[in-house]
Amino acid sequence: MITLPLLASLVLVQDTVPLAVIPQPVNLTPGTGMFTLTAQTVIWTDRVSARLGHQLAELLEPATGFPLDVQVGGTRTGSRISLRRDTSLKRLGLEGYRLEVSPTRVLIRAPELAGVFYGIQTLRQLLPPEIFRDAAFDGVRWTVPAVTVEDWPRFPWRGGHLDVCRHFMPKEFVKKYIDLLALHKMNSFHWHLTEDQGWRIEITKYPRLTDVGAWRAQTLVGPYTEDSTTWVFDGERHGGYYTQDDIREIVAYAKERFVTVVPEIEMPGHSQAAIAAYPWLGNTGDSVPVLGRWGVSANILKPSDSTIAFYQDVLTEVLQLFPGPFIHVGGDEALKDQWKASPWVQARIKELGLANEEEMQSWFIRQMDAWLAARGRRLVGWDEILEGGLAPGATVMSWRGTEGGIAAARAGHDVVMAPGSHTYFDHYQSQNRAAEPLAIGGFTPLEKAYAFDPVPAELEPQYRRHILGAQGQVWTEYIKGPKQVEYMAYPRMTALAEVLWTPPAQKNYEDFVGRLRTHLRRLDILDVNYRPLGP
Ligand code: TNX
């Protein structure tokens, strides 16, 4: 039988749990004693932080059952959590914050509101993991160890990518994915919205993009090989898309969490779903189906003025939905065979004074770059956009290793590192493939994801400022739904979050795994289907 004093000490075990914040803060100094959150605690904010005060109250209420008072302005006394913008802390940068916890109060100050938000994320991780429950729980005391934290990120682009084309992901899950990014102080969501296998964004001017392009008749079963005689299809219609209203909702949801959404509209390759909807976008004029298999498609957009105009119309609607600075136009894996075979394209190449098909692709991307720049936006594309000459305003996302990123940085362009070797979370996490769900290949265990450095050693110091950061990719050919996305993305995304936030000299894999063990309890409570630790 458990006696009462023993129960009490069990409850108190929480008080001795080591600090387990991911990503590891830059400076963290433990103090003495602890703050205890009670129903009497008041959340005090200045005027500009009022929204964040209410957001914090909403985060704390479900598990604690405390409907905490949010007081904007006025005097501060008693047990309180204070949130305040403090321009004297400018040295902490656009996203940094200072968090002080003493037995009487919690104080979060930051030069910008993003920092206040990140201070709140750290505070959540200093509370018992049960704070993440979504119904009242009275099995713990809601304590926060006394501590002083000064913290800011290493990189401004801390991204997570999600392919919703190979398999459609419901809106509610997209929000959860964003929520998880924000919990790990990630600030960019790359939403891969168009593909050979599906077009997922409503464009009111061109309804067939979703009427036709969002649906495929069948999907390949099992692993893809180039030998078409081995292909077996499931015969099941698959698809879905986001209405413009859905998108506005998700973008607003992300904004409240200081996450910028970067939409990707692929061109000129990976566009078969668009060609299925409007065959004149293609080179042959033939009708093609929305692709039901993986691998690269031979279908590529016809580089005509009407195709350019069509895609600029699409981007016009995209710009209205996505207020962020960056628009991703793909550019990867565009097979040029149809361009080589087309007399029309060959004449076009000559007429434009271009040397070859690579320059034709660069011309295509340049039309978009200039068009976006004229509207105050920035183009980002996969590293193939370097071939045939980089558009003047382009930012490069380097996926085929880091070489493309290095070349772009040396040419004075900004870069987001996304190499397959370290940041492709569709790759296997174990060498024991039989024990894992079917994946595309590769081997990227947690330790390798953690070891990644977005700044290549060979990049000369004067170009390093062009490395904006990095991004984790979740391509979904073999990932059929949300639970499997979580399995592939977590815990590797937590490792990447630390890569992107914590100074390299402070990274330590053993220490990270120690904190991760506590952190996984949080993810359990949040119902994240992460892959358990182990080989
Ligand atoms: C290459 S990465 C692609 C994607 C695939 C991925 C699979 C990139 C820019 N293109 O279309 O889904 O490999 O890992």
Residues whose N, C-alpha, C, O or C-beta is under 5 A from the ligand:
A	BS01	TNX	D332 W382 W399 I440 W475
